[in-house]
Amino acid sequence: MGQGAPTASDGLPPRDRARAMLVIILGLTVAVLDGSIVNLALPGIARELNAGAAQAIWVVNAYQIATLVMLLPLASLGERIGYRRVYLLGMALFAVSSLGAMLATSLPALVVARAVQGLGAAGIMSVNAALVRLTYPRAHLGRGMAINSLVVAILSFASWPWLFALNLPLGLFTLWLGRRALPFNPPSTHTGARLTVLDVTLNILMFALIFIGGEQLGVRGEASRAAAPLGWALLLAGVAVGWVYLRRQRRVAVPLFPVDLLRIPVFALSMGASVGAFCAQMLAFLSLPFLLLEAQGRSHFEAGLLITAWPLAIVVVAPFAGRLIGRFADGLLGGVGMAVFACGLVALAVLPPQPGVLDVAWRMLLCGAGFGLFQSPNNHTIVASAPLHCSGAASGMLGTARLTGQTLGAVLLAGIFAVWGQHDGQGESVALMAAAGCAALAGVCSVMRLRHGATVHA
């Protein structure tokens, strides 16, 4: 494939495809893994930098907020200057800021470096799916989305602290290979397609306020009660800003927040399914440690092994789901997956007081298998149902749906624990039943796509 010309509209040749996917997977690895491994290092960071736990958590929050608020602006920028360029700039920023994070000697310096890292990660993740769409032929796009889902599933339970120190050389290698392997896309030809400071500011405010409000309402033991009023205030402020922002976006010819894509029924239903699925997953992920550790009295080691069964099932099922794409309707696959997921969540909710290891493990496997069957087909529909020139916006919405669902799950769990409490298993069971309800709604959204057909744009 010549490196100076735009790529063909139906993917790259097999050899070039393999090199491009290697770059995409490496970028996804550093962005996703770096957003999670720091959680394990927070106690050590707080101790070494003489910071309290409430201050140290901003090492994680700064990364997540910077990623969330810039997904859509950078996806939109990719449609104007090229996904490849945004991806490589994001990787360069990520690598350089990793050096700053490693050399930081104070908490404020580390938080700033992590925010810059999050901005680089947004550049990588905002156009990730769009690059997959350009890399694979339409007939094989499902396999590419399955690989993406598989990598995220593996990283959700892998923890290699040494990778933090390898961000710089790994990022530089990805940059070098990416300049030679990533496909080009033609710039947007839509008149009036521009980024305005006001739109970007409103986008940042909406997501930042909603995220921070949700984080304040998250599960933090007794401290969460004191943080609740501020959390609700921030959340409501974010909703108010969002109302103004989205009304403005409806009048823009080429919106930053892709309200035009949400007018496509298949796309809107897929987004609803994604938000519901990730809301259910977050409800379960946050409540299960309380159930296993406090209500059932298990050790951290045993609880960790049991929870690992969930992503392990996703790793096994995701490639299988990718091969089913094209043979069966995405809406059907997603609906079946969410039905299995909901059954697993209900089974976890009705666990006996002192279940055996196998009693818990098969329920975890059922949840992971259902989610794995759902995710790849749903992501495929989100990307493929958008016109080719809107691939960046669709790609950005993938990450937006995931983080929106996770924030909603944290808020719902805070409300459930406020009413039913925790530690005795009752609140956890209610949360898992609520998660099953969210999964069922996601399944309904998925099945409803069958009425509209699987619109795929070239």
C-alpha positions in Angstrom: 0.0 0.0 0.0 1.5 3.3 -1.0 2.0 5.6 2.0 1.4 8.9 0.2 -2.0 8.3 -1.1 -5.4 7.7 0.4 -6.4 4.1 1.0 -9.0 2.3 -1.0 -12.6 2.5 0.3 -12.9 -1.2 1.1 -10.0 -1.9 3.4 -6.3 -2.7 3.0 -4.6 -5.7 1.5 -4.1 -8.6 4.0 -0.4 -7.8 4.7 -1.0 -4.1 5.2 -4.1 -4.9 7.2 -2.1 -6.9 9.7 0.4 -4.1 10.2 -2.3 -1.5 10.6 -4.1 -3.7 13.2 -0.9 -4.1 15.1 -0.6 -0.4 15.4 -4.3 0.0 16.4 -4.0 -2.8 19.0 -0.8 -1.3 20.5 -2.4 2.1 20.8 -5.5 0.6 22.4 -3.4 -1.4 24.8 -1.5 1.6 26.2 -4.6 3.8 26.4 -6.9 1.3 28.1 -4.4 -0.4 30.3 -2.8 2.9 31.5 -6.3 4.1 32.5 -6.7 1.1 34.8 -3.3 0.0 36.2 -2.8 3.3 38.1 -5.7 2.2 40.3 -3.5 -0.5 41.8 -0.7 2.0 42.4 -2.8 4.7 44.1 -1.9 3.6 47.7 1.8 3.8 46.9 1.4 7.1 45.0 -0.4 8.6 48.0 2.2 7.4 50.4 5.3 8.5 48.4 3.8 11.9 47.5 2.4 12.6 51.0 -1.2 12.9 49.8 -4.5 11.7 51.1 -6.7 9.1 49.3 -9.2 11.8 48.3 -6.4 13.8 46.6 -4.7 10.8 45.1 -7.8 9.7 43.3 -7.4 12.7 41.0 -4.5 10.8 39.4 -7.1 8.6 38.0 -9.9 11.2 37.5 -7.7 13.6 35.6 -6.9 10.9 33.0 -10.6 9.8 32.7 -12.0 13.2 32.5 -9.5 14.4 29.9 -10.3 11.4 27.8 -14.1 11.7 28.1 -14.4 15.4 27.3 -12.1 15.3 24.2 -13.4 12.1 22.5 -16.0 13.9 20.3 -13.9 17.0 19.5 -10.9 14.9 18.4 -13.2 12.5 16.5 -14.6 15.5 14.7 -11.1 16.8 14.1 -10.2 13.4 12.6 -12.9 13.9 10.0 -11.3 17.2 9.0 -7.6 16.5 9.0 -7.5 12.6 8.9 -8.0 9.9 11.5 -4.4 8.8 11.0 -3.0 12.2 11.9 -5.1 12.5 15.1 -4.2 9.0 16.1 -0.4 9.6 15.7 -0.6 13.0 17.4 -2.5 11.4 20.3 0.2 8.7 20.6 3.0 11.2 20.5 1.3 13.3 23.3 0.7 10.1 25.3 4.3 9.0 25.0 5.8 12.4 26.0 3.4 12.9 28.9 4.3 9.4 30.2 7.8 10.6 30.6 6.4 13.6 32.6 4.4 11.2 34.8 7.4 9.1 35.5 9.5 12.1 36.5 6.8 13.8 38.6 7.9 14.6 42.2 4.6 16.1 43.4 1.0 15.2 43.2 0.0 18.3 41.2 2.7 17.6 38.7 1.6 14.0 38.4 -2.1 15.0 38.0 -1.2 17.5 35.2 0.9 14.8 33.4 -2.0 12.3 33.7 -4.5 14.9 32.3 -2.2 15.3 29.3 -1.9 11.6 29.0 -5.7 11.4 29.0 -5.8 14.0 26.1 -3.4 11.7 24.2 -5.5 8.7 25.0 -8.6 10.5 23.6 -6.7 11.1 20.4 -6.0 7.4 20.2 -9.5 6.1 21.2 -11.6 8.7 19.4 -10.6 7.4 16.0 -9.8 3.8 16.8 -12.9 2.3 15.4 -12.9 4.6 12.4 -9.4 3.3 11.5 -10.6 -0.3 11.9 -13.4 0.5 9.5 -10.8 1.8 6.9 -8.5 -1.2 7.5 -11.0 -4.0 7.0 -13.1 -4.7 4.0 -16.8 -4.3 4.7 -17.3 -8.1 4.6 -14.7 -8.6 7.3 -15.4 -5.5 9.5 -17.0 -7.7 12.2 -13.6 -9.5 12.7 -11.9 -6.2 13.2 -14.4 -5.0 15.8 -14.2 -8.4 17.6 -10.4 -8.0 17.9 -11.0 -4.6 19.5 -13.5 -6.1 21.9 -11.1 -8.9 22.7 -8.2 -6.6 23.5 -10.3 -4.5 25.8 -11.6 -7.6 27.6 -8.1 -8.9 28.2 -6.9 -5.6 29.5 -9.9 -5.3 31.9 -8.2 -7.9 34.2 -4.6 -7.9 33.2 -2.3 -5.8 35.4 1.3 -5.3 34.5 2.8 -2.4 36.5 5.9 -2.5 34.4 4.0 -1.3 31.4 3.8 2.2 32.8 7.5 2.5 32.5 7.4 1.1 28.9 4.9 3.7 27.7 7.6 5.9 26.1 9.4 3.2 24.1 6.2 1.5 23.2 4.6 4.7 22.1 7.6 5.7 20.0 7.6 2.2 18.3 3.8 2.6 17.6 4.5 6.1 16.1 7.2 4.7 13.9 5.1 1.8 12.6 1.9 3.9 12.5 3.4 6.4 10.0 4.0 3.4 7.7 1.0 1.3 8.2 -2.2 3.3 9.2 -4.7 4.0 6.4 -5.6 7.4 5.2 -9.1 8.9 4.9 -10.2 11.7 2.7 -10.9 14.9 4.6 -14.5 16.0 5.1 -16.0 17.9 2.2 -19.1 19.2 4.1 -19.4 23.0 4.0 -19.6 24.6 7.4 -17.7 21.7 9.0 -15.6 23.5 11.7 -14.9 23.3 15.4 -15.9 26.3 17.5 -14.6 27.2 20.9 -18.1 27.5 22.3 -19.1 24.0 21.2 -15.9 22.4 22.5 -16.3 24.3 25.8 -19.9 23.2 26.2 -18.9 19.6 25.4 -16.2 19.7 28.0 -18.4 21.2 30.6 -21.3 18.8 30.0 -19.2 15.6 30.3 -16.8 16.9 33.0 -19.7 18.0 35.3 -21.6 14.7 34.8 -18.5 12.6 35.3 -17.3 14.5 38.5 -20.9 14.4 39.9 -21.1 10.7 39.2 -17.7 10.2 40.8 -18.8 12.1 43.9 -21.9 9.8 44.1 -19.8 6.7 43.6 -19.2 4.1 46.2 -16.7 5.5 48.8 -18.0 4.2 52.1 -19.1 6.7 54.7 -17.4 9.6 52.8 -19.9 9.2 50.0 -22.7 10.6 52.3 -20.9 13.9 52.8 -20.1 14.1 49.1 -23.7 13.4 47.9 -25.1 17.0 47.9 -22.1 18.3 45.9 -22.4 15.2 43.6 -26.0 15.8 42.8 -25.4 19.6 42.3 -22.6 18.9 39.8 -24.7 16.2 38.0 -27.7 18.5 37.6 -25.4 21.3 36.4 -24.0 18.9 33.8 -27.5 18.0 32.7 -28.4 21.7 32.4 -25.3 22.5 30.3 -26.1 19.4 28.2 -29.6 20.7 27.5 -28.3 24.0 26.2 -25.5 22.3 24.3 -27.7 19.7 22.5 -30.3 22.3 21.6 -27.5 24.3 20.0 -26.2 21.2 18.2 -29.5 20.5 16.6 -29.2 23.7 14.7 -25.6 23.1 13.4 -25.1 21.7 9.9 -22.2 19.5 11.0 -22.7 19.0 14.8 -19.8 18.2 17.2 -22.2 16.0 19.2 -23.5 13.8 16.4 -27.2 14.4 16.8 -27.5 13.8 13.1 -26.4 10.2 13.6 -28.8 9.7 16.4 -31.6 10.4 13.9 -30.6 7.1 12.2 -32.8 4.5 14.1 -30.3 1.7 14.0 -27.5 3.9 15.3 -29.7 5.4 18.1 -30.9 2.0 19.2 -27.3 0.6 19.2 -26.2 3.6 21.3 -29.0 2.9 23.8 -28.1 -0.7 23.9 -24.5 0.2 24.6 -25.3 2.6 27.4 -27.6 0.1 29.0 -25.1 -2.7 28.8 -22.2 -0.7 30.3 -24.5 0.6 33.0 -25.4 -3.0 33.9 -21.8 -4.0 33.8 -20.7 -1.1 36.1 -23.5 -1.8 38.6 -22.3 -5.4 38.8 -18.5 -4.6 38.9 -19.0 -2.1 41.7 -21.4 -4.2 43.8 -19.7 -7.6 43.4 -16.6 -6.8 45.6 -19.0 -5.8 48.4 -21.0 -9.0 47.9 -18.0 -11.3 47.8 -15.7 -9.6 50.4 -18.1 -8.3 53.0 -21.4 -10.2 52.7 -19.8 -13.6 51.9 -16.5 -13.0 53.8 -14.2 -14.2 51.1 -10.5 -13.2 50.8 -9.3 -10.6 48.3 -7.5 -13.4 46.4 -10.5 -15.6 46.1 -12.8 -12.8 45.2 -10.3 -11.6 42.5 -10.2 -15.1 41.0 -13.9 -15.3 40.9 -14.4 -11.9 39.2 -11.7 -12.8 36.7 -14.0 -15.5 35.3 -16.2 -12.7 33.8 -13.6 -11.1 31.5 -12.2 -14.5 30.8 -15.5 -15.6 29.3 -15.5 -12.4 27.2 -12.1 -13.3 25.8 -13.4 -16.8 24.8 -16.7 -15.6 23.3 -15.6 -12.3 21.5 -13.8 -14.0 18.6 -16.7 -16.4 18.2 -19.1 -13.5 18.1 -17.0 -11.8 15.5 -17.3 -14.8 13.2 -21.1 -14.7 13.6 -21.3 -11.1 12.4 -22.7 -11.3 8.8 -24.2 -14.7 9.3 -26.8 -13.5 11.7 -28.3 -10.0 12.3 -26.4 -7.9 14.8 -29.6 -7.0 16.5 -30.3 -10.7 17.1 -26.8 -11.5 18.4 -26.9 -8.5 20.7 -30.4 -9.4 22.0 -29.4 -13.0 22.7 -26.2 -11.8 24.4 -28.0 -9.4 26.7 -30.6 -12.0 27.5 -27.8 -14.4 28.6 -26.1 -11.5 30.5 -29.4 -10.6 32.3 -29.9 -14.3 33.3 -26.4 -14.4 34.7 -27.0 -11.2 36.7 -30.3 -12.5 38.1 -28.5 -15.7 39.1 -25.9 -13.7 41.0 -28.6 -11.7 42.7 -30.3 -14.8 44.1 -27.1 -16.5 45.3 -27.6 -18.3 48.7 -25.9 -16.7 51.7 -22.8 -19.0 51.6 -22.4 -20.3 48.0 -19.6 -22.5 46.9 -16.9 -21.4 44.5 -18.5 -23.2 41.5 -21.9 -21.6 42.3 -20.4 -18.2 41.8 -18.0 -19.1 39.0 -20.6 -20.4 36.5 -22.7 -17.3 37.1 -19.7 -15.0 36.4 -19.0 -17.0 33.2 -22.6 -16.7 32.1 -22.4 -12.9 32.5 -19.1 -12.6 30.6 -20.3 -14.9 27.8 -23.5 -12.8 27.3 -21.6 -9.5 27.3 -19.0 -10.9 24.9 -21.7 -12.0 22.5 -23.3 -8.6 22.6 -20.3 -6.2 22.4 -18.7 -7.0 19.0 -22.0 -7.1 17.0 -23.2 -3.9 18.7 -19.9 -2.0 18.1 -20.1 -3.2 14.5 -23.5 -1.8 14.0 -22.6 1.6 15.6 -19.6 2.0 13.2 -21.1 0.5 10.1 -24.5 2.2 10.3 -22.9 5.6 10.0 -22.0 7.0 6.6 -18.3 6.6 5.8 -17.5 10.3 6.2 -19.0 10.2 9.7 -16.9 7.2 10.9 -15.0 9.5 13.3 -18.1 10.7 15.0 -19.3 7.1 15.3 -16.0 6.0 16.7 -16.1 8.8 19.3 -19.6 7.8 20.3 -18.4 4.3 21.1 -16.2 5.6 23.9 -18.9 8.1 24.9 -21.5 5.4 25.3 -19.2 3.3 27.4 -18.3 6.1 29.8 -21.8 7.4 30.0 -23.1 4.0 30.9 -20.4 3.5 33.5 -21.2 6.9 35.1 -24.9 6.1 35.2 -24.2 2.8 36.8 -22.1 4.4 39.5 -24.9 6.9 40.2 -27.6 4.2 40.4 -25.5 2.1 42.8 -25.0 5.1 45.0 -28.8 5.6 45.2 -29.4 1.9 45.8 -26.8 1.7 48.7 -28.3 4.9 50.2 -31.7 3.2 50.4 -30.8 -0.5 51.1 -27.3 -0.1 52.6 -24.4 -2.5 52.0 -22.4 -5.1 53.8 -25.2 -7.6 54.4 -25.9 -8.6 50.8 -29.3 -7.0 50.4 -28.1 -3.8 48.7 -25.8 -5.8 46.5 -28.6 -8.1 45.4 -30.9 -5.1 44.6 -28.0 -3.6 42.5 -27.6 -6.9 40.6 -31.3 -7.1 39.9 -31.2 -3.5 38.7 -28.2 -4.4 36.5 -30.3 -7.3 35.1 -33.0 -4.8 34.3 -30.6 -2.5 32.5 -29.3 -5.5 30.5 -32.8 -6.5 29.6 -33.5 -2.9 28.3 -30.3 -3.1 26.3 -31.5 -6.4 24.8 -34.8 -4.8 23.8 -33.0 -1.9 22.1 -30.9 -4.5 20.3 -33.8 -6.6 19.1 -35.7 -3.5 18.0 -33.0 -2.9 15.4 -34.4 -5.9 13.4 -37.4 -3.8 12.5 -35.2 -1.2 10.9 -32.8 -3.5 9.1 -29.0 -3.5 9.4 -28.2 -0.3 7.4 -24.6 -0.4 6.5 -23.0 2.5 4.6 -20.1 2.2 2.3 
